[in-house]
Amino acid sequence: MSPAERTAQPSTAAAATAAGGTARPRNGVDSVPRRVRLTLARIDPWSVTKLSFLLSVAVGIALVVATAVIWSVLDGMGVFTDLNGLLRDVVGNEIDFDLLDYVGFGKVISLATVVAVVDVVLLTALSTIVAFLYNVSAALVGGLHVTLSDD
């Protein structure tokens, strides 16, 4: 918009008066909130990739930490020891079986780390694909219309 066009348009107070309303002070408490209608026509896929990578890394770290905390709580409560005792009662003592050989802390954290890495790769790729798909669909139908207000 050129400077001439900006000065040619009436102010909010003048437009309200011309429309039959009353002019209110611009800096007063009872000023008219401005509304702006915007269209989200395109999303930059590179910025989506960067943001989704950082967020999925945070989710992956939270997954590994949550797994460690839950395993520690279960071990502190003696759940694994109780399950070992239950399995020995059911199967008998002729089979040497220890549950912690399969769900030990190291194995559980390793599995959680692998799941977190796969999560980072998949979430980053999927969100980038979604950004490309949004750009294609926005080119066809015009994008997402948003109305902003400064209440």
Contact map, one row per residue, 1 for C-alpha under 8 A:
1110110000000000000000000000000000000000000000000000000000000000000000000000000000000000000000000000000000000000000000000000000000000000000000000000000
1111110000000000000000000000000000000000000000000000000000000000000000000000000000000000000000000000000000000000000000000000000000000000000000000000000
1111111000000000000000000000000000000000000000000000000000000000000000000000000000000000000000000000000000000000000000000000000000000000000000000000000
0111111100000000000000000000000000000000000000000000000000000000000000000000000000000000000000000000000000000000000000000000000000000000000000000000000
1111111110000000000000000000000000000000000000000000000000000000000000000000000000000000000000000000000000000000000000000000000000000000000000000000000
1111111110000000000000000000000000000000000000000000000000000000000000000000000000000000000000000000000000000000000000000000000000000000000000000000000
0011111111000000000000000000000000000000000000000000000000000000000000000000000000000000000000000000000000000000000000000000000000000000000000000000000
0001111111000000000000000000000000000000000000000000000000000000000000000000000000000000000000000000000000000000000000000000000000000000000000000000000
0000111111100000000000000000000000000000000000000000000000000000000000000000000000000000000000000000000000000000000000000000000000000000000000000000000
0000001111110110000000000000000000000000000000000000000000000000000000000000000000000000000000000000000000000000000000000000000000000000000000000000000
0000000011111110000000000000000000000000000000000000000000000000000000000000000000000000000000000000000000000000000000000000000000000000000000000000000
0000000001111111000000000000000100000000000000000000000000000000000000000000000000000000000000000000000000000000000000000000000000000000000000000000000
0000000000111111100001111100000000000000000000000000000000000000000000000000000000000000000000000000000000000000000000000000000000000000000000000000000
0000000001111111110000100000000000000000000000000000000000000000000000000000000000000000000000000000000000000000000000000000000000000000000000000000000
0000000001111111111000000000000000000000000000000000000000000000000000000000000000000000000000000000000000000000000000000000000000000000000000000000000
0000000000011111111111100000000000000000000000000000000000000000000000000000000000000000000000000000000000000000000000000000000000000000000000000000000
0000000000001111111111100000000000000000000000000000000000000000000000000000000000000000000000000000000000000000000000000000000000000000000000000000000
0000000000000111111110000000000000000000000000000000000000000000000000000000000000000000000000000000000000000000000000000000000000000000000000000000000
0000000000000011111110000000000000000000000000000000000000000000000000000000000000000000000000000000000000000000000000000000000000000000000000000000000
0000000000000001111111000000000000000000000000000000000000000000000000000000000000000000000000000000000000000000000000000000000000000000000000000000000
0000000000000001111111100000000000000000000000000000000000000000000000000000000000000000000000000000000000000000000000000000000000000000000000000000000
0000000000001001100111110000000000000000000000000000000000000000000000000000000000000000000000000000000000000000000000000000000000000000000000000000000
0000000000001101100011111000000000000000000000000000000000000000000000000000000000000000000000000000000000000000000000000000000000000000000000000000000
0000000000001000000001111101011100000000000000000000000000000000000000000000000000000000000000000000000000000000000000000000000000000000000000000000000
0000000000001000000000111111011000000000000000000000000000000000000000000000000000000000000000000000000000000000000000000000000000000000000000000000000
0000000000001000000000011111001100000000000000000000000000000000000000000000000000000000000000000000000000000000000000000000000000000000000000000000000
0000000000000000000000001111101000000000000000000000000000000000000000000000000000000000000000000000000000000000000000000000000000000000000000000000000
0000000000000000000000011111111000000000000000000000000000000000000000000000000000000000000000000000000000000000000000000000000000000000000000000000000
0000000000000000000000000011111000000000000000000000000000000000000000000000000000000000000000000000000000000000000000000000000000000000000000000000000
0000000000000000000000011001111100000000000000000000000000000000000000000000000000000000000000000000000000000000000000000000000000000000000000000000000
0000000000000000000000011111111110000000000000000000000000000000000000000000000000000000000000000000000000000000000000000000000000000000000000000000000
0000000000010000000000010100011111000000000000000000000000000000000000000000000000000000000000000000000000000000000000000000000000000000000000000000000
0000000000000000000000000000001111100000000000000000000000000000000000000000000000000000000000000000000000000000000000000000000000000000000000000000111
0000000000000000000000000000000111110000000000000000000000000000000000000000000000000000000000000000000000000000000000000000000000000000000000000000111
0000000000000000000000000000000011111000000000000000000000000000000000000000000000000000000000000000000000000000000000000000000000000000000000000011110
0000000000000000000000000000000001111100000000000000000000000000000000000000000000000000000000000000000000000000000000000000000000000000000000000011100
0000000000000000000000000000000000111110000000000000000000000000000000000000000000000000000000000000000000000000000000000000000000000000000000001111000
0000000000000000000000000000000000011111000000000000000000000000000000000000000000000000000000000000000000000000000000000000000000000000000000001111000
0000000000000000000000000000000000001111100000000000000000000000000000000000000000000000000000000000000000000000000000000000000000000000000001111100000
0000000000000000000000000000000000000111111000000000000000000000000000000000000000000000000000000000000000000000000000000000000000000000000000111100000
0000000000000000000000000000000000000011111000000000000000000000000000000000000000000000000000000000000000000000000000000000000000000010011001110000000
0000000000000000000000000000000000000001111100000000000000000000000000000000000000000000000000000000000000000000000000000000000000000110010000100000000
0000000000000000000000000000000000000001111110010000000000000000000000000000000000000000000000000000000000000000000000000000000000110110000000000000000
0000000000000000000000000000000000000000011111110000000000000000000000000000000000000000000000000000000000000000000000000000000000100000000000000000000
0000000000000000000000000000000000000000001111111000000000000000000000000000000000000000000000000000000000000000000000000000000100110000000000000000000
0000000000000000000000000000000000000000000111111100000000000000000000000000000000000000000000000000000000000000000000000000000100000000000000000000000
0000000000000000000000000000000000000000000111111110000000000000000000000000000000000000000000000000000000000000000000000000000000000000000000000000000
0000000000000000000000000000000000000000001111111111000000000000000000000000000000000000000000000000000000000000000000000000001100100000000000000000000
0000000000000000000000000000000000000000000011111111100000000000000000000000000000000000000000000000000000000000000000000001101100000000000000000000000
0000000000000000000000000000000000000000000001111111110000000000000000000000000000000000000000000000000000000000000000000000000000000000000000000000000
0000000000000000000000000000000000000000000000111111111000000000000000000000000000000000000000000000000000000000000000000000000000000000000000000000000
0000000000000000000000000000000000000000000000011111111100000000000000000000000000000000000000000000000000000000000000000011001000000000000000000000000
0000000000000000000000000000000000000000000000001111111110000000000000000000000000000000000000000000000000000000000000011011000000000000000000000000000
0000000000000000000000000000000000000000000000000111111111000000000000000000000000000000000000000000000000000000000000000000000000000000000000000000000
0000000000000000000000000000000000000000000000000011111111100000000000000000000000000000000000000000000000000000000000000000000000000000000000000000000
0000000000000000000000000000000000000000000000000001111111110000000000000000000000000000000000000000000000000000000000110011000000000000000000000000000
0000000000000000000000000000000000000000000000000000111111111000000000000000000000000000000000000000000000000000000100010000000000000000000000000000000
0000000000000000000000000000000000000000000000000000011111111100000000000000000000000000000000000000000000000000000000000000000000000000000000000000000
0000000000000000000000000000000000000000000000000000001111111110000000000000000000000000000000000000000000000000000100000000000000000000000000000000000
0000000000000000000000000000000000000000000000000000000111111111000000000000000000000000000000000000000000000000101110110000000000000000000000000000000
0000000000000000000000000000000000000000000000000000000011111111100000000000000000000000000000000000000000000000000100000000000000000000000000000000000
0000000000000000000000000000000000000000000000000000000001111111110000000000000000000000000000000000000000000000000000000000000000000000000000000000000
0000000000000000000000000000000000000000000000000000000000111111111000000000000000000000000000000000000000000001000100000000000000000000000000000000000
0000000000000000000000000000000000000000000000000000000000011111111100000000000000000000000000000000000000001001100100000000000000000000000000000000000
0000000000000000000000000000000000000000000000000000000000001111111110000000000000000000000000000000000000000000000000000000000000000000000000000000000
0000000000000000000000000000000000000000000000000000000000000111111111000000000000000000000000000000000000000000000000000000000000000000000000000000000
0000000000000000000000000000000000000000000000000000000000000011111111100000000000000000000000000000000000011001000000000000000000000000000000000000000
0000000000000000000000000000000000000000000000000000000000000001111111110000000000000000000000000000000010001000000000000000000000000000000000000000000
0000000000000000000000000000000000000000000000000000000000000000111111111000000000000000000000000000000000000000000000000000000000000000000000000000000
0000000000000000000000000000000000000000000000000000000000000000011111111100000000000000000000000000000000000000000000000000000000000000000000000000000
0000000000000000000000000000000000000000000000000000000000000000001111111110000000000000000000000000000010000000000000000000000000000000000000000000000
0000000000000000000000000000000000000000000000000000000000000000000111111111000000000000000000000000000000000000000000000000000000000000000000000000000
0000000000000000000000000000000000000000000000000000000000000000000011111111100000000000000000000000000000000000000000000000000000000000000000000000000
0000000000000000000000000000000000000000000000000000000000000000000001111111111100000000000000000000000000000000000000000000000000000000000000000000000
0000000000000000000000000000000000000000000000000000000000000000000000111111111110000000000000000000000000000000000000000000000000000000000000000000000
0000000000000000000000000000000000000000000000000000000000000000000000011111111000000000000000000000000000000000000000000000000000000000000000000000000
0000000000000000000000000000000000000000000000000000000000000000000000001111111000000000000000000000000000000000000000000000000000000000000000000000000
0000000000000000000000000000000000000000000000000000000000000000000000000111111111000000000000000000000000000000000000000000000000000000000000000000000
0000000000000000000000000000000000000000000000000000000000000000000000000111111111100000000000000000000000000000000000000000000000000000000000000000000
0000000000000000000000000000000000000000000000000000000000000000000000000110011111110000000000000011000000000000000000000000000000000000000000000000000
0000000000000000000000000000000000000000000000000000000000000000000000000010011111111000000000000000000000000000000000000000000000000000000000000000000
0000000000000000000000000000000000000000000000000000000000000000000000000000011111111100000000000000000000000000000000000000000000000000000000000000000
0000000000000000000000000000000000000000000000000000000000000000000000000000001111111110000000000010000000000000000000000000000000000000000000000000000
0000000000000000000000000000000000000000000000000000000000000000000000000000000111111111000000001110000000000000000000000000000000000000000000000000000
0000000000000000000000000000000000000000000000000000000000000000000000000000000011111111100000000000000000000000000000000000000000000000000000000000000
0000000000000000000000000000000000000000000000000000000000000000000000000000000001111111110000000000000000000000000000000000000000000000000000000000000
0000000000000000000000000000000000000000000000000000000000000000000000000000000000111111111100000000000000000000000000000000000000000000000000000000000
0000000000000000000000000000000000000000000000000000000000000000000000000000000000011111111110001000000000000000000000000000000000000000000000000000000
0000000000000000000000000000000000000000000000000000000000000000000000000000000000001111111110000000000000000000000000000000000000000000000000000000000
0000000000000000000000000000000000000000000000000000000000000000000000000000000000000111111100000000000000000000000000000000000000000000000000000000000
0000000000000000000000000000000000000000000000000000000000000000000000000000000000000011111111100000000000000000000000000000000000000000000000000000000
0000000000000000000000000000000000000000000000000000000000000000000000000000000000000011111111100000000000000000000000000000000000000000000000000000000
0000000000000000000000000000000000000000000000000000000000000000000000000000000000000001101111110000000000000000000000000000000000000000000000000000000
0000000000000000000000000000000000000000000000000000000000000000000000000000000000000000001111110000000000000000000000000000000000000000000000000000000
0000000000000000000000000000000000000000000000000000000000000000000000000000000000000000001111111000000000000000000000000000000000000000000000000000000
0000000000000000000000000000000000000000000000000000000000000000000000000000000000000000000011111100000000000000000000000000000000000000000000000000000
0000000000000000000000000000000000000000000000000000000000000000000000000000000000010001000000111110000000000000000000000000000000000000000000000000000
0000000000000000000000000000000000000000000000000000000000000000000000000000000000010000000000011111110000000000000000000000000000000000000000000000000
0000000000000000000000000000000000000000000000000000000000000000000000000000000100110000000000001111111100000000000000000000000000000000000000000000000
0000000000000000000000000000000000000000000000000000000000000000000000000000000100000000000000000111111100000000000000000000000000000000000000000000000
0000000000000000000000000000000000000000000000000000000000000000000000000000000000000000000000000111111100000000000000000000000000000000000000000000000
0000000000000000000000000000000000000000000000000000000000000000000000000000000000000000000000000111111100100000000000000000000000000000000000000000000
0000000000000000000000000000000000000000000000000000000000000000000000000000000000000000000000000011111110110000000000000000000000000000000000000000000
0000000000000000000000000000000000000000000000000000000000000000000000000000000000000000000000000011111111110000000000000000000000000000000000000000000
0000000000000000000000000000000000000000000000000000000000000000000100100000000000000000000000000000001111111000000000000000000000000000000000000000000
0000000000000000000000000000000000000000000000000000000000000000000000000000000000000000000000000000000111111100000000000000000000000000000000000000000
0000000000000000000000000000000000000000000000000000000000000000000000000000000000000000000000000000011111111110000000000000000000000000000000000000000
0000000000000000000000000000000000000000000000000000000000000000001000000000000000000000000000000000001111111111000000000000000000000000000000000000000
0000000000000000000000000000000000000000000000000000000000000001001100000000000000000000000000000000000011111111100000000000000000000000000000000000000
0000000000000000000000000000000000000000000000000000000000000000000000000000000000000000000000000000000001111111110000000000000000000000000000000000000
0000000000000000000000000000000000000000000000000000000000000000000000000000000000000000000000000000000000111111111000000000000000000000000000000000000
0000000000000000000000000000000000000000000000000000000000000011001000000000000000000000000000000000000000011111111100000000000000000000000000000000000
0000000000000000000000000000000000000000000000000000000000010001000000000000000000000000000000000000000000001111111110000000000000000000000000000000000
0000000000000000000000000000000000000000000000000000000000000000000000000000000000000000000000000000000000000111111111000000000000000000000000000000000
0000000000000000000000000000000000000000000000000000000000010000000000000000000000000000000000000000000000000011111111100000000000000000000000000000000
0000000000000000000000000000000000000000000000000000000010111011000000000000000000000000000000000000000000000001111111110000000000000000000000000000000
0000000000000000000000000000000000000000000000000000000000010000000000000000000000000000000000000000000000000000111111111000000000000000000000000000000
0000000000000000000000000000000000000000000000000000000000000000000000000000000000000000000000000000000000000000011111111100000000000000000000000000000
0000000000000000000000000000000000000000000000000000000100010000000000000000000000000000000000000000000000000000001111111110000000000000000000000000000
0000000000000000000000000000000000000000000000000000100110010000000000000000000000000000000000000000000000000000000111111111000000000000000000000000000
0000000000000000000000000000000000000000000000000000100000000000000000000000000000000000000000000000000000000000000011111111100000000000000000000000000
0000000000000000000000000000000000000000000000000000000000000000000000000000000000000000000000000000000000000000000001111111110000000000000000000000000
0000000000000000000000000000000000000000000000000001100100000000000000000000000000000000000000000000000000000000000000111111111000000000000000000000000
0000000000000000000000000000000000000000000000001001100100000000000000000000000000000000000000000000000000000000000000011111111100000000000000000000000
0000000000000000000000000000000000000000000000001000000000000000000000000000000000000000000000000000000000000000000000001111111110000000000000000000000
0000000000000000000000000000000000000000000000000000000000000000000000000000000000000000000000000000000000000000000000000111111111000000000000000000000
0000000000000000000000000000000000000000000000011001000000000000000000000000000000000000000000000000000000000000000000000011111111100000000000000000000
0000000000000000000000000000000000000000000011011000000000000000000000000000000000000000000000000000000000000000000000000001111111110000000000000000000
0000000000000000000000000000000000000000000000000000000000000000000000000000000000000000000000000000000000000000000000000000111111111000000000000000000
0000000000000000000000000000000000000000000000000000000000000000000000000000000000000000000000000000000000000000000000000000011111111100000000000000000
0000000000000000000000000000000000000000001110010000000000000000000000000000000000000000000000000000000000000000000000000000001111111110000000000000000
0000000000000000000000000000000000000000001010000000000000000000000000000000000000000000000000000000000000000000000000000000000111111111000000000000000
0000000000000000000000000000000000000000000000000000000000000000000000000000000000000000000000000000000000000000000000000000000011111111100000000000000
0000000000000000000000000000000000000000011000000000000000000000000000000000000000000000000000000000000000000000000000000000000001111111110000000000000
0000000000000000000000000000000000000000111000000000000000000000000000000000000000000000000000000000000000000000000000000000000000111111111000000000000
0000000000000000000000000000000000000000000000000000000000000000000000000000000000000000000000000000000000000000000000000000000000011111111100000000000
0000000000000000000000000000000000000000000000000000000000000000000000000000000000000000000000000000000000000000000000000000000000001111111111100000000
0000000000000000000000000000000000000000110000000000000000000000000000000000000000000000000000000000000000000000000000000000000000000111111111110000000
0000000000000000000000000000000000000000100000000000000000000000000000000000000000000000000000000000000000000000000000000000000000000011111111100000000
0000000000000000000000000000000000000000000000000000000000000000000000000000000000000000000000000000000000000000000000000000000000000001111111000000000
0000000000000000000000000000000000000000000000000000000000000000000000000000000000000000000000000000000000000000000000000000000000000000111111100000000
0000000000000000000000000000000000000010100000000000000000000000000000000000000000000000000000000000000000000000000000000000000000000000111111110000000
0000000000000000000000000000000000000011110000000000000000000000000000000000000000000000000000000000000000000000000000000000000000000000111011111000000
0000000000000000000000000000000000000011100000000000000000000000000000000000000000000000000000000000000000000000000000000000000000000000010001111100000
0000000000000000000000000000000000001111000000000000000000000000000000000000000000000000000000000000000000000000000000000000000000000000000000111110000
0000000000000000000000000000000000001111000000000000000000000000000000000000000000000000000000000000000000000000000000000000000000000000000000011111000
0000000000000000000000000000000000111100000000000000000000000000000000000000000000000000000000000000000000000000000000000000000000000000000000001111100
0000000000000000000000000000000000111100000000000000000000000000000000000000000000000000000000000000000000000000000000000000000000000000000000000111110
0000000000000000000000000000000011110000000000000000000000000000000000000000000000000000000000000000000000000000000000000000000000000000000000000011111
0000000000000000000000000000000011100000000000000000000000000000000000000000000000000000000000000000000000000000000000000000000000000000000000000001111
0000000000000000000000000000000011000000000000000000000000000000000000000000000000000000000000000000000000000000000000000000000000000000000000000000111
